[in-house]
Amino acid sequence: MKKIFSSQNSMIIHHMKNLLEVEGISSFIKNENLTVALGELPPTECWVELWILDERKEAEAREIIRKESIAEEQAIQWPWTCPFCGEKIEGQFTDCWQCGETNPDYKR
């Protein structure tokens, strides 16, 4: 058994576990209910952990997690200013709510 990833966000851990399972890498989650100990233990000791059963799959598992982490980072949308009317738009929107133009940086 080998710990390969930890996060304070259990949804991320479950997502990573699902990705590993799809690739045939058996894994399990530890510390999922340890948040009740926050304040008594250091915060990072209470983070949820993802472990794999077969240590020989460590490199493959880490690569899957690395690629997914990069994809999630790239998916973050930053606020943008409409080049047509100058309206400031929150990053999750692809079109300007003032004039209806599409963000020229948006990739469909």
C-alpha positions in Angstrom: 0.0 0.0 0.0 1.2 3.5 -0.8 -0.2 6.9 -0.1 -0.2 8.9 -3.4 -2.3 12.0 -2.8 -3.9 14.0 -0.1 -6.3 17.0 0.0 -8.5 18.9 2.4 -11.3 18.5 -0.2 -12.8 15.0 -0.1 -14.6 15.6 -3.4 -11.2 15.9 -5.2 -10.0 12.7 -3.5 -13.1 10.8 -4.7 -12.7 12.2 -8.2 -9.0 11.0 -8.3 -10.0 7.6 -6.9 -12.6 7.2 -9.7 -10.0 8.1 -12.3 -7.6 5.5 -10.9 -10.4 2.9 -10.7 -11.2 3.5 -14.4 -7.6 2.7 -15.2 -7.6 -0.5 -13.2 -5.7 0.8 -10.2 -7.3 -0.3 -7.0 -7.3 2.4 -4.3 -8.9 3.4 -1.0 -9.5 6.5 1.0 -8.3 7.2 4.5 -9.0 10.0 7.0 -12.3 10.8 5.5 -13.9 11.4 8.9 -10.9 12.9 10.6 -12.1 16.5 10.2 -13.7 16.2 13.6 -10.1 16.3 15.1 -9.3 19.7 13.6 -7.9 21.9 16.3 -6.6 18.9 18.2 -4.3 17.8 15.3 -2.4 19.9 12.8 -4.7 20.6 9.8 -2.6 18.7 7.2 -2.8 15.6 9.4 -6.6 15.7 9.0 -6.5 15.8 5.2 -8.2 13.0 3.3 -5.7 10.6 1.8 -5.8 8.4 -1.3 -3.8 5.2 -1.2 -3.2 2.5 -3.8 -3.0 -1.2 -3.0 -0.3 -2.1 -5.5 2.9 -0.1 -5.0 4.1 -1.2 -8.5 1.4 1.0 -9.9 2.6 4.1 -8.1 4.2 5.8 -11.1 1.1 5.2 -13.3 -1.2 6.5 -10.5 0.9 9.6 -9.9 0.9 10.4 -13.6 -2.9 10.1 -13.8 -3.2 12.5 -10.8 -0.6 14.9 -12.3 -2.4 15.1 -15.6 -5.8 15.7 -14.0 -4.4 18.4 -11.7 -3.0 20.2 -14.7 -6.3 19.9 -16.5 -8.2 21.3 -13.5 -5.7 24.2 -13.2 -6.2 25.1 -16.9 -10.0 25.0 -16.5 -9.9 27.8 -14.1 -11.4 30.8 -15.8 -10.1 34.2 -14.9 -12.2 37.4 -15.2 -12.0 39.1 -18.6 -12.9 42.4 -20.1 -15.0 42.4 -23.2 -12.9 43.9 -26.1 -16.0 45.2 -27.8 -17.8 47.1 -25.0 -15.3 47.1 -22.1 -17.6 45.3 -19.7 -15.9 43.3 -16.9 -17.0 39.7 -17.0 -16.6 36.9 -14.5 -14.4 34.1 -15.8 -17.1 31.4 -15.9 -19.0 33.3 -18.6 -18.0 32.9 -22.2 -20.2 35.7 -23.5 -20.5 39.3 -22.5 -23.8 40.1 -20.8 -23.7 43.7 -21.9 -23.3 43.2 -25.7 -23.5 39.5 -26.3 -20.0 39.1 -27.9 -18.1 35.9 -27.1 -14.8 36.1 -25.3 -12.1 35.9 -28.1 -10.0 33.6 -25.8 -12.8 31.1 -25.3 -12.0 27.8 -27.0 -15.1 25.8 -28.0 
